[in-house]
Amino acid sequence: MNRNTVPALALLAIAALVAPSGAASKGPAAGKTVHVGVIADVTGGAGVYGTPQKNAYELANEDVKSGKIDAGGANLVFDVQDSATDPAQAVNLMQKFTTDGQTPIVLGPTLSGEAFRAFPIAKAANFPVMGTSTTAEGVTAIGPTVFRDSLAESQVIPTTVKRTHDKWHYKTAAIIYGDDNAFTKTDGDVFARELKAAGIDVVDTETFHIKDTDFQAALTRIESKHPDVIAIGALFPEATKIIQQAGKLGIKAHMMGGNGLNSPEMYSVAGPAAQGTVVGAAWFSGAIYPSNVDFVKHYTAKYGKGPDQFAAQSYAAAQIVAFLVARGATTKDEMTAGLKNVRVIQTVLGPIGFDPNRDVKSSPVILSIVKDGFAYFH
């Protein structure tokens, strides 16, 4: 590697506040082909998150070619591989990408539990990876080349608790969370910590396992304690059943949840019981800044329905990588150096950067589930 490359990348990144121009520039990597590895759960239980991620990278591939995403004239290709909600497959794909000799960075996998298995491989190879939906505590602590553009639950849930408490003035709460998954356990732990800090009496805590389908006994125990609020730490398959079954049991407590509830499919699957459930998020489709309006419009035109946060975070990751490539980053070392020196990049998530722990610097938004989507929680 040219010894001047990394300082040049750093200076350009530090100085930049980049907005999409709509016209591709010609950078030091012009004409080169850069393959970016993507690991996503396109199928399996997490397919509700991974399929929008795949769609976003397909859109990004088109937008690089058209110049809508500026990669400095490089032939930037996002190679999406399906890990099928299988941690072992995520590990296999990480091993493949980190050893194929042509991939300088990996985006994904979809779930935090998969990241805890796959990211140590990247650490051992001194290889840069970026999580786009891995929100559990401790993900970036795995190693110095691990980044994420997804807000951690510990960055979002405190605001969720504060905003709901300010509006609902609740005094008691119950928590139900999955205790065998890194993400859902993080939700349970962070909700417990933040509710206690807010002076809320947690009157019951219930746990479940991934792939459980019957939550009526746990919900009945919760209802017997008459909590004002139920905090849910669950992925989509379990979350929809918890909300649906709570509705059938006539439970009237307010409900709120972590990132696992952040899918526009929640209402269509869980039904009217989901309406009013509050979710902390990193992005809202209705945000009116131009880059987001354009992204939502083109994604919807291509796929027949709007993007979700998982699509937006993936498209933002593509924008971040393109930003680095446009400034000459084509190797794993150049990618790592570029990421470490990023200050602010304009993306569909808004202006973002990374803190010293390689977590994204951004602000959460608090949303409420409405019919077929979300609205700002006021």
N, C-alpha and C positions, 0 to 999 in steps of 0.2 A: 504494500500500500504506500502511495506517495505520502511522505511525512507532512506535506503541506495540506493534505486533504482535510484532516480532522479540524485543525484550527480554522480553516476556511469555512467548514460547515458550522462550527461553533459561532463564528462571528456573524454569519448570515442568519443563523437561527435566532441568536440573541437580539439582533436588530429588527427582526421581522414582526410585523403585525399584518398577517396576510389575509386578504379577502379574495375569493375566487374572481378572476378577471373575465372568464369566458373565452379567453384566447390563450393557447398554450405558448409558453416561452421556449427558448432554446437554451438548455443548461448544459453543464459539463458531462451529463450522462446521455445526451441526445443520441438517438440511434441505437443505444444499448437495450437489450432485453433483460428485464428484471422480473423474476418469478417470486411472488410472495405466497408463502404457504398459509392456508386457512384451514383450521380444524373446527368443524361445526356439527352439532347434532341435528342433521337434516331429518333423520328418522328416529324412531324410538320415543320414549316418554317425554324427552325435552325437545321434540320436533317442533312444538309450538313456538319455541324460542329460536331454534336453529334454522328453520326454514326461512323466516324473514332475514336472518343473517346471510344465508346463501343468496337470497334475492338481492340484498343490498350490494353484495360483491359483484353479482352479475351486472347490476346497474352501474357500479363503479367501473367495471371493465369497459362498458360502452362509453361512459363519460370521459375516461382517459383517452380513448380513441378519438372522440369528438373534440377534445380540448376543454370540455366543461370542468374536468379535474386536470389541473396543470401538473404534469410530471416532467416538465422541462424537455419534452421531445423524446423521452425514453419510451420504450415499448413495455409498459408496466402491466403485468398480468396477475390477477388474484386467482390462485388455484385452490378451489374449495373441495375439501375431502370430508366425507361423512364419517363421523365417529360413532354414529348410531346410538347415542346415549350409553356408550360402553367405555368405561375408563380404560380398559385394556386396549381398545382400539385407539383411543386418544394417545396412549403411550406409544403404540406402534407408529402412528402417524408422526408424532413428535420425533421419534428416532429416525424415521424416513427423511423428514424435512431437514433435520440438523446434520445429516450425513450425506445428502445427495450432491453437495458441491455446487449447487446453483441457487439455493434458497438463502437469502440474507436475513430474513425475519419471518416469524410465525405469528399469526393473529388467531386467538382462540386458545383452548377449546371453550365450549359454551358454558359448562358448569364448573363451579368452584371445586367440587370434589374431583373432577377430572384434572383440573389445574394442579391440585396438590399432588397428583400422581405424575403428571407430564412435565410440569415446569422444572422439577429437579434435574431432568435430563438436559434441559436447556442450560440450567445453571452449570452443570458439569462441563458442558461444551462451550461455556462463555458465549452463549448464543442469545440474541435479543428476542423476546416474546412480548406480546401485548394482549392482555385480557380485555375483551370488549363486553363481557357480561359476568365476569367473575368478581362477585361483590363481597365474598366472605372475608372476615378478618384474617390477616396473616398472609394473604396471597403474594403481595409484593415483597414481603419479608423473606420469601423463598430464596431470592438471590439478587445480585446487583444488576442483572440484565432483564429483570422482570418488571414490566410496566403495565398499567391499565388505564383505559380511557373511560371506564365505567366507575361511577361513584360507588364507594364501599357502603355497605349497610351502616357502618359506624359513622358515615358522613351524612346519611339521609334520615335514619330513624330518629335521631334527636330532634330534628326539625319537625318530623311527622308528629311526634309526641307533643311538642310544644304547641304546634298549630292546632291540633285537635283539642288539646286541653284548654287553650284560649277560647275556642269556639264552643265546646261541649261542657266545659266545667265539671268534668267527671271526677269522682273521688275513689272509685274502685275499678279494678280491671282483672281480667283473666287472660292467660296466655296459653295458646295451643301451638305446638311446633314439632317438627320432625327431629328426632334425636339421633338419627343415623345418617345424616347428610351434613356436610360442612356448611353449606349455605343456610339451611333451615335452622341448624343449631346456632349459628351466628345470630339469626333473627331472634331466637328465643333468649339468648344471652343479652343482646343489646336492648331488646324491649324490656327485659327485667331490670336492667341497670338504669335505663332512662326513666321508666315509670317510677322506680324507687326514688331517683333523684328529684323527680317532680312532686314527690310527696303522695303518690298514688298507692293505695293499699291493694296489692296483688292478692286476691282472695283465692285463686286456684291456678294451678299450672298443670296442663295435660300434655302428654307426649304421644307421638305415633311414629310409625315406620313408613318409609317410602313404599308405595304400592298398596298401602292400606286403603280400603274403600268404605268401611263402615265407621262413622265417627259419632253415632248417636249416643252411645254410652258416655263418651267423654263430654259431649255437648250437654247431655242431661246433668252430669255432675257440675259442669260450669253453671248451667242455668239455676241449679239449686242454691248457688251462692249469690245470685242476683247481681252480677257485675254490671257496671255502667257501660263498659267497653270490653271487647274481645280483641286481643292482638294475635294475628295469625302469622306464623312463620312456616310457609309451605311453598312447594312448587305447584305449578298450574294444575296437574291432575288431582292432587289432594286438596288444594285450595278451593277449587270449584265445588268439590263434594262437601267440604266443610261448610261453605257458605250456603249451598243448596239445602243441606240437611238441617242447618240452623234455621233456615226459613220454614221448612216443613214442621219443625218443632215449635214454631211460633216465638222464637227467641227475638226479643226486641232490642237487645244491646247494640250500641254502635259497634262497627267493625273496622279495623284497620290492618294493614299488612305491609310486608316488605316487598322486595323487588320481584318475587315469584308471582305476585298478583298483577304484575305490570304487563298485561296483555289485553288488547282490545277484544279478544275472544272471551274474556271473563263473563261478560253479561250474556252472551249467546249460549254459553255452556251452563253457567250456574243459575241463570234465569233472573227474574226480578228481585230475588233476595240479595243479589249483588249490588243493586242500586244504592248509592250512598256510601259504599265501602271506600275508605280513604287509603290511598297508596302513595308512598314517597317515591319520587322518580327523578331522573336526571334530564328528562326531555319531555316536551309536550308537542304533539303534532300541530296544535293550533297556534304555536308561537309564530309571530308575524314578521320576524326578520327575514329579509329577502332570500338568503340561501336556504332557509328551512322551507319557506313557501315553495320554492322551486323544487326542492327535493321531494316534498310530499306530493306535489303535482305530478312529477315525472314517475315516481314510484307507483302512484295510484293508477296512472295511465298504463303502465307496463303490466301491473299485476292484478288490476281490477279491484283492489282494496288498498286502504292506506297503510303506511308503515307503522311499526311500533317502535318502542325504545330500543329494542335489540337490533332492529334494522338501522336505526339512526346511529347507534354507537358503532356499528360495523362500518357504515358509510363514512363516519368521522375517522375511523381508523384508516380507511383507505385514503382519505384526504391527508392524514398525517404522514403516511408512508410516501404519498406522492410529493408532499412538501419536501421530505428528505431527499428523495430521488432527484427532484428538480435541482437540488443543490449539490448533487454529485454522489450521494450515498448509494452504493451498489453492492457493498460487502457487509458482512455481519458486524465487523468492527466499526465501519462508518455509520451503520444504522444505530448502533449502540451510542456512539459519540454524539450523533445528531439528536437522538432522543434525550440524552442527558443535558443537552444545551438548549433545548426548546424553551422559549419563554411564553410566547402567545401565538397560537395558530387559530385562524377563523375556521370553524367547521359548522356542520348542521346542528351541533350541540351548542353553538355559540362560541365565543372565544375561550380556548382552554390551553392549559399548560400542565406541567407536572411538578409536584413538590419534591423536596429532597428524598422522600421515601418512594418516589416514582409513582405515587398515586396522582390521579387527575385533580387538577385545581379547577373546580367548577361549582356552581350553586344548584342545590336540589330544587325541584318544584313539587308541590303537594297537590295531588289530583284526587278527584272523586269519580267513582265509576258511575256512568250514566248508560242509558240504552245504547248499545253498539259502540261504546267508546269511553272517553274520559272528558272531564271538564275541570277547570281550575277549582280547587277547594277554597271557598271564601267563608 
